[in-house]
């Protein structure tokens, strides 16, 4: 019976501390109601002999045929004929 009483008293003390802890966490981590716009950097990935290399700008000429996937603006004028986005 003593263990149950100690457990219940401990739970009451811990429950009373949650508001203080919550206020501390909210003051430490500043939550923003406004969502900042997500800026996506263009990334173009090309297959090489051993691995895939990614660049911030599309490659020109024959190297452009090794395109595996991209994120951002399509590197081709006819975007429907190229590989799918990853």
C-alpha positions as CSV (number, residue, x, y, z in Angstrom):
1,X,0.0,0.0,0.0
2,X,2.9,2.3,0.8
3,X,4.3,1.8,-2.7
4,X,1.0,2.7,-4.3
5,X,0.8,5.9,-2.2
6,X,4.3,6.9,-3.1
7,X,3.6,6.3,-6.7
8,X,0.4,8.4,-6.7
9,X,2.1,11.3,-4.9
10,X,5.0,11.1,-7.4
11,X,2.6,11.2,-10.3
12,X,0.9,14.3,-8.8
13,X,4.2,16.1,-8.4
14,X,5.2,15.2,-12.0
15,X,1.9,16.3,-13.4
16,X,2.3,19.7,-11.7
17,X,5.7,20.2,-13.3
18,X,4.5,19.7,-16.9
19,X,3.3,23.3,-17.3
20,X,6.7,24.7,-16.2
21,X,8.5,22.3,-18.5
22,X,6.2,23.0,-21.4
23,X,6.7,26.8,-20.9
24,X,10.5,26.3,-20.8
25,X,10.5,24.2,-24.0
26,X,8.3,26.7,-25.8
27,X,10.5,29.7,-24.7
28,X,13.6,27.8,-25.8
29,X,12.3,26.6,-29.1
30,X,10.6,29.5,-30.9
31,X,7.6,28.2,-32.8
32,X,6.5,30.2,-35.7
33,X,2.9,30.4,-36.9
34,X,4.1,31.6,-40.3
35,X,5.4,28.9,-42.6
36,X,8.5,30.0,-44.6
37,X,8.4,29.1,-48.3
38,X,10.4,26.0,-49.1
39,X,13.2,26.8,-51.6
40,X,14.2,23.9,-53.7
41,X,17.6,24.0,-55.3
42,X,17.8,22.5,-58.8
43,X,19.7,19.2,-58.9
44,X,20.5,17.1,-61.9
45,X,21.9,13.6,-61.5
46,X,23.8,11.7,-64.2
47,X,25.0,8.1,-64.3
48,X,28.8,7.5,-64.5
49,X,30.7,4.2,-64.6
50,X,30.7,3.6,-60.9
51,X,28.1,5.8,-59.4
52,X,25.6,8.7,-59.9
53,X,26.9,12.3,-59.8
54,X,24.7,15.2,-59.1
55,X,25.2,18.8,-60.3
56,X,23.3,22.1,-59.7
57,X,23.2,22.8,-63.5
58,X,22.3,20.4,-66.4
59,X,25.2,19.1,-68.5
60,X,25.4,19.8,-72.2
61,X,25.9,17.7,-75.2
62,X,26.5,13.9,-75.1
63,X,26.8,13.9,-71.3
64,X,23.1,15.0,-71.1
65,X,22.0,11.5,-72.3
66,X,23.2,10.0,-69.0
67,X,20.5,11.9,-67.0
68,X,19.0,9.7,-64.3
69,X,16.8,12.2,-62.6
70,X,16.3,15.8,-61.7
71,X,14.7,18.1,-59.1
72,X,13.7,21.6,-60.3
73,X,13.3,22.9,-63.8
74,X,13.3,20.4,-66.6
75,X,16.7,20.2,-68.4
76,X,15.0,19.4,-71.7
77,X,12.7,21.4,-73.9
78,X,10.3,18.4,-74.2
79,X,10.1,17.4,-70.5
80,X,7.8,14.5,-71.3
81,X,10.4,12.5,-73.2
82,X,13.1,12.4,-70.5
83,X,13.5,10.3,-67.4
84,X,11.1,10.6,-64.6
85,X,11.9,12.7,-61.6
86,X,13.3,10.7,-58.7
